[in-house]
């Protein structure tokens, strides 16, 4: 039986997706639902600059925090299909139809997998934002993304230096205050620090193993790809490969903000999001 527990703030709730695991949900407004999935190791709080814009334009804004991150419960194991099943349970619990599903970074991988693998009738549009799709790691006949050895080093780093890893000003992301103001960067880092070490490491392993190239042709709903051509975290080449793999997909190119344009170019991001949804 699906269980929804509302908390003091009427826009927040917890949805039980399996025994012992409930996910934190932000649910604001009415109208066509726009479901937002955050990146790793973030929570749905990162979309706080977008929720009210969606609501003001007549949409229902729903953010889902994945298990192991933010205020959601942790779990004994993690895999891409489990995240997809959790997403399915939330859509079912909230009785959503005509959904626009948008995923940022790692959330984009889950969104793309969910649509391609399950082809849910409730989802009518897909938006991939700086997504690790189709494969984040280089493979045979696929020279895009990160080298496997490099990615294995990141996985090892997550196991021994998690606090440094999730710090946006740390050695992994190497952002500077001139690029990401302290007020924003420290806020993102504080959200990242809520993630469990296991969820982060297992999430990275999921990205290392995930290859969606055979599944992209199964995505048959309108799809829009948002990506910055200067993204150093998820290279722009991946967006181009995704564009080739999904029939009639559209690409919206950003040129400032790199992997972080949803924060540094928030006005344009919200504008393009509304434009994509309207189409």
DRENDRENSE-332901 format. One record per residue (C-alpha): residue number from 1; residue in three letters; y, x, z. Coordinates in steps of 0.001 Angstrom, whole numbers, plus 524288, in hexadecimal, padded with zeros to 5 digits. Example, Ala and Ser with C-alpha at 12.3 -4.5 7.8 and 13.67 -1.06 7.14 Angstrom:
2
   i  aa    yy    xx    zz
   1 ALA 7EE6C 8300C 81E78
   2 SER 7FBDC 83566 81BE4
//
This chain:
279
   i  aa    yy    xx    zz
   1 UNK 80000 80000 80000
   2 UNK 80D41 8054A 7FC1E
   3 UNK 8167F 8073F 8076B
   4 UNK 8254D 80844 806AA
   5 UNK 82C8F 80BF5 81308
   6 UNK 83B51 80A87 8129E
   7 UNK 84391 812C7 81BA7
   8 UNK 85118 8111F 82173
   9 UNK 85827 814A1 814E8
  10 UNK 854F2 80929 80BFA
  11 UNK 8547F 81214 8000D
  12 UNK 8499A 81A63 805F1
  13 UNK 83B55 816F1 807C9
  14 UNK 82DE3 81CF8 808DD
  15 UNK 822A7 818DF 80030
  16 UNK 814B9 81BC1 80432
  17 UNK 80D96 82125 7F858
  18 UNK 800DA 8252E 7FEDE
  19 UNK 7FAE1 826A9 80C49
  20 UNK 80417 82E94 8149D
  21 UNK 80E14 830FC 809DE
  22 UNK 81ACF 82990 8082F
  23 UNK 82597 82D55 7FEC7
  24 UNK 83419 82C80 8017E
  25 UNK 83B38 823BF 7F7D2
  26 UNK 84996 8214D 7F543
  27 UNK 84B54 813D6 7EF3A
  28 UNK 85901 80F16 7EBF8
  29 UNK 85E7D 8042E 7E397
  30 UNK 85873 7FA05 7DAC0
  31 UNK 855B5 7F901 7CC49
  32 UNK 84D66 80164 7C358
  33 UNK 846CC 80BD5 7CBD5
  34 UNK 84991 81A2E 7C974
  35 UNK 83F72 82241 7D0CD
  36 UNK 84339 83059 7D3B8
  37 UNK 839B7 83B52 7D726
  38 UNK 83F5A 847E3 7DCFB
  39 UNK 83B85 855CD 7DA2F
  40 UNK 833FF 85F51 7E2A5
  41 UNK 83656 860E4 7EE1C
  42 UNK 840D0 85656 7EEC2
  43 UNK 84182 84865 7F3B9
  44 UNK 84734 83BFE 7EDF6
  45 UNK 853CD 83F20 7F54B
  46 UNK 857DC 847FE 7EA08
  47 UNK 85B2D 83BF5 7E1FB
  48 UNK 8654B 836FE 7EBAC
  49 UNK 87015 839AC 7E1BC
  50 UNK 8691F 83106 7D7D6
  51 UNK 86438 8256A 7DFC4
  52 UNK 8715C 81EBF 7E165
  53 UNK 87510 8210E 7D32D
  54 UNK 868AE 81A2F 7CECB
  55 UNK 86AE2 80EFB 7D841
  56 UNK 8790F 80D79 7D3E5
  57 UNK 87439 80C04 7C5F5
  58 UNK 86A85 8014E 7C923
  59 UNK 85E03 80912 7CB42
  60 UNK 85486 80A18 7D68B
  61 UNK 853E3 81866 7DA99
  62 UNK 8471E 81CE6 7E0B8
  63 UNK 8445B 82ABD 7E528
  64 UNK 836C0 82F1D 7E92D
  65 UNK 8341D 83AF6 7F1A8
  66 UNK 826DC 840D5 7EE7D
  67 UNK 81CCF 84335 7F920
  68 UNK 81F5A 84FC6 80074
  69 UNK 82DFB 84FC9 7FDE0
  70 UNK 839EC 84A70 804CD
  71 UNK 836F5 83F12 80DDD
  72 UNK 82A05 83BAC 80758
  73 UNK 81D40 83E94 80E38
  74 UNK 815E2 84B04 80B4A
  75 UNK 807D9 84ABF 80694
  76 UNK 7FB5C 852A0 80723
  77 UNK 7FB84 8554B 7F887
  78 UNK 8040B 853FC 7EC85
  79 UNK 80184 8527E 7DDFE
  80 UNK 8087B 84C90 7D258
  81 UNK 7FFC5 8409D 7D1C2
  82 UNK 80214 83DD7 7E025
  83 UNK 810CD 83E04 7DDFD
  84 UNK 80EE9 834E6 7D26A
  85 UNK 806D5 82B86 7DAA7
  86 UNK 81154 82BC5 7E52F
  87 UNK 81B72 82834 7DAF7
  88 UNK 812DC 81D1E 7D63F
  89 UNK 8117E 817F9 7E424
  90 UNK 8203D 817E4 7E60E
  91 UNK 822A5 81099 7D94D
  92 UNK 81834 806E3 7DD52
  93 UNK 81D5F 80528 7EB21
  94 UNK 82B27 802A4 7E655
  95 UNK 82615 7F9BA 7DB6D
  96 UNK 82E1E 800EA 7D14D
  97 UNK 82EB8 7FD87 7C2DF
  98 UNK 836AC 802B2 7B768
  99 UNK 837FF 80FC7 7BE5C
 100 UNK 83FF0 81B66 7B9DF
 101 UNK 8389E 8271F 7BF6B
 102 UNK 8408F 83390 7C0D0
 103 UNK 83B52 84055 7C631
 104 UNK 842A3 84CCF 7C965
 105 UNK 83B9D 859D7 7C7E5
 106 UNK 82E63 85869 7CEE8
 107 UNK 830EB 849CE 7CF98
 108 UNK 831EE 849EF 7C0D2
 109 UNK 82455 84FCF 7BFD2
 110 UNK 81EDA 844F6 7C846
 111 UNK 82636 83A75 7C0B5
 112 UNK 82174 83F98 7B39B
 113 UNK 81371 840C5 7B86D
 114 UNK 813C7 83317 7BE36
 115 UNK 818BB 82CD4 7B1B1
 116 UNK 80FC5 83493 7A8AE
 117 UNK 80388 8334E 7B0F3
 118 UNK 804C6 82551 7B5C4
 119 UNK 80E1C 81F17 7ABEF
 120 UNK 81305 8158B 7B659
 121 UNK 817D0 808AE 7B0DD
 122 UNK 82283 80811 7BB23
 123 UNK 82944 8145D 7B606
 124 UNK 83170 8120E 7A9D7
 125 UNK 83944 81E9D 7A8E6
 126 UNK 83795 82CE1 7ACD4
 127 UNK 8423D 836C1 7AFD4
 128 UNK 83E9B 84503 7B1F2
 129 UNK 84902 84D26 7B8CE
 130 UNK 84752 85BF2 7B8A6
 131 UNK 838D0 85904 7B8E4
 132 UNK 82D92 862DF 7B99B
 133 UNK 82796 85C8E 7AD9A
 134 UNK 81EE8 85E89 7A60E
 135 UNK 81A94 86B1D 7ACDC
 136 UNK 82278 8738E 7B61C
 137 UNK 81987 87F3F 7B418
 138 UNK 816E8 886CA 7A7A0
 139 UNK 8099B 8847E 7A178
 140 UNK 80210 88827 7955D
 141 UNK 80A18 883E2 7898F
 142 UNK 814E8 87FD1 792D9
 143 UNK 81EBD 88ADB 79583
 144 UNK 82829 88247 79D22
 145 UNK 82B3D 8814F 7AB89
 146 UNK 827C7 88B65 7B5D9
 147 UNK 81D48 895AA 7B50F
 148 UNK 8119F 8926A 7BD86
 149 UNK 812AD 89F0B 7C557
 150 UNK 820EC 89C35 7C83A
 151 UNK 81DA0 88E7A 7CC9A
 152 UNK 8129F 89365 7D548
 153 UNK 81CA5 89BF7 7DC25
 154 UNK 824FF 88FDF 7DEAB
 155 UNK 8192E 888F2 7E465
 156 UNK 81671 8947A 7ED5E
 157 UNK 824BE 894CD 7F147
 158 UNK 82409 8867B 7F543
 159 UNK 818D0 889A4 7FE6E
 160 UNK 81FDB 89493 80599
 161 UNK 82E7A 89233 80411
 162 UNK 83064 8838E 802B2
 163 UNK 83DD9 88333 8091E
 164 UNK 842EC 88D9F 7FFF2
 165 UNK 83C84 8872C 7F44A
 166 UNK 842BB 879CA 7F61C
 167 UNK 85043 87F5F 7F8CF
 168 UNK 85838 87D56 7EC70
 169 UNK 85FC9 889C0 7EF9E
 170 UNK 8532B 89138 7F239
 171 UNK 84BD4 89B3D 7E9F4
 172 UNK 844E4 89129 7E179
 173 UNK 8504D 888F0 7DC76
 174 UNK 85AF3 89313 7DEFC
 175 UNK 86617 8895F 7DE09
 176 UNK 873B9 88D92 7E1F7
 177 UNK 87E37 885D4 7E903
 178 UNK 886BA 8863F 7DCCE
 179 UNK 87C07 87EDB 7D593
 180 UNK 876D8 87602 7E049
 181 UNK 880F0 872EF 7EAF5
 182 UNK 87BF8 87551 7F8B8
 183 UNK 87D74 866FE 7FC4A
 184 UNK 873F7 8632C 7F17D
 185 UNK 86AF9 86EF2 7F21B
 186 UNK 868EE 86E3F 800BE
 187 UNK 86671 85F9E 7FFBA
 188 UNK 85BD7 861E5 7F56D
 189 UNK 855D3 86CE0 7FD6E
 190 UNK 85566 86435 8098B
 191 UNK 84E01 859F1 801B4
 192 UNK 844AF 86445 7FC7D
 193 UNK 841C3 86913 80A3F
 194 UNK 83BEA 85BCD 80D9D
 195 UNK 83070 85E9C 8048C
 196 UNK 82396 86377 809FB
 197 UNK 81EBC 870CA 805D9
 198 UNK 811FB 86AF5 80101
 199 UNK 818B9 860D4 7F872
 200 UNK 82155 86B39 7F250
 201 UNK 81639 874BC 7EFA3
 202 UNK 80D11 86A33 7EAA2
 203 UNK 81805 864C2 7E22F
 204 UNK 819F6 8720C 7DBFD
 205 UNK 80B5B 87327 7D980
 206 UNK 80BCB 865CB 7D300
 207 UNK 81690 86AB5 7C9FE
 208 UNK 80EE0 8770F 7C6EF
 209 UNK 802EB 86F4A 7C2C5
 210 UNK 809B9 863AF 7BC57
 211 UNK 8098C 8634A 7AD81
 212 UNK 80E7A 85676 7A802
 213 UNK 80E63 85A66 799BF
 214 UNK 80236 85242 79692
 215 UNK 80836 84673 79D60
 216 UNK 815F9 84642 797CE
 217 UNK 811E7 83E4E 78BED
 218 UNK 80D26 833B8 7954E
 219 UNK 81B20 83130 799AE
 220 UNK 81F10 825BE 7913B
 221 UNK 82AF6 82079 79869
 222 UNK 8391E 82478 795BC
 223 UNK 83B25 831F3 79B90
 224 UNK 84791 839A4 79DF7
 225 UNK 8478B 847FC 7A1BF
 226 UNK 852E0 84DC7 7A972
 227 UNK 85331 85C99 7A9B7
 228 UNK 85D17 86787 7AADA
 229 UNK 85C15 871DD 7A053
 230 UNK 85F06 87C53 7AA7F
 231 UNK 854C9 877F6 7B451
 232 UNK 84EE6 88441 7BA55
 233 UNK 8456B 87CFE 7C32E
 234 UNK 83F10 87449 7B8EA
 235 UNK 84213 87A68 7ABA0
 236 UNK 8480C 871F2 7A0F4
 237 UNK 83C72 87544 79827
 238 UNK 8345F 86BAE 7A004
 239 UNK 83D8B 86087 79CBE
 240 UNK 83C69 863E3 78E4F
 241 UNK 82D90 863DF 78F1C
 242 UNK 82DBC 856D3 79629
 243 UNK 836B7 85158 78BB9
 244 UNK 82CD3 85544 7815B
 245 UNK 82189 84F42 788D6
 246 UNK 82707 841B7 78BD8
 247 UNK 8296C 838F7 78046
 248 UNK 8379C 834D8 77E7F
 249 UNK 83BF5 83B7E 78B0E
 250 UNK 84A66 83E7E 78C6B
 251 UNK 85055 84AF2 791EA
 252 UNK 85D1A 84B54 7997F
 253 UNK 861EF 8594E 79ACE
 254 UNK 86A08 85E33 7A637
 255 UNK 870A0 86B71 7A5AC
 256 UNK 875B3 86D60 7B37B
 257 UNK 86E6D 86D7D 7C03A
 258 UNK 8614F 872AF 7BBD8
 259 UNK 8564E 86C5F 7C390
 260 UNK 86056 8668C 7CCDB
 261 UNK 868AF 85E3D 7C3D7
 262 UNK 864F6 851CB 7CB08
 263 UNK 86D88 85736 7D5F0
 264 UNK 8779D 85F99 7CEF3
 265 UNK 879D1 8561D 7C3A5
 266 UNK 87757 849B3 7CB32
 267 UNK 88169 84172 7C3ED
 268 UNK 87BE6 844D3 7B699
 269 UNK 86DF9 8439B 7BB7A
 270 UNK 87073 835ED 7C0AE
 271 UNK 87764 83234 7B41C
 272 UNK 86C32 83704 7AB93
 273 UNK 86249 83073 7B46F
 274 UNK 86919 82364 7B312
 275 UNK 86A1C 82551 7A46E
 276 UNK 85B96 82855 7A328
 277 UNK 857BB 81CA6 7AB69
 278 UNK 8606D 81388 7A38D
 279 UNK 8597B 8177A 79703
//
